[in-house]
């Protein structure tokens, strides 16, 4: 089965961080973009303490497109 590509905006907030955690564990979801206006340039771990996705590739820098 193919993976569904997902972008999460507001990834550094509580709801966004929980969504990222759930998507990281989902076998058919591929998180392709994490956006957080107030946390741009920080890693997900820096912005959302306690989040451990188990996927090293999710520790990339948060960004926001168009700004």
Steps between C-alpha positions, in 0.01 A plus 500: 500500500615853434556755770292815528712814506405736783594858592429626853463872565517607862728208578654659809171540687349229717244376244749521213764312698256226589396473135864468396553228764199303374595541134859391570368173636259447211633251249333664199576867574809691391549837671651721230478846655475641851409867532494726803507877457628580849750212506651529153862382501470292815490122502178326586657372822592856603146622441305209638673361806425139575426403140689195390372375168747216456575629150829687471388682183232691692764694692552738210460873531152648517418745225218698354447544129432836349667709772 
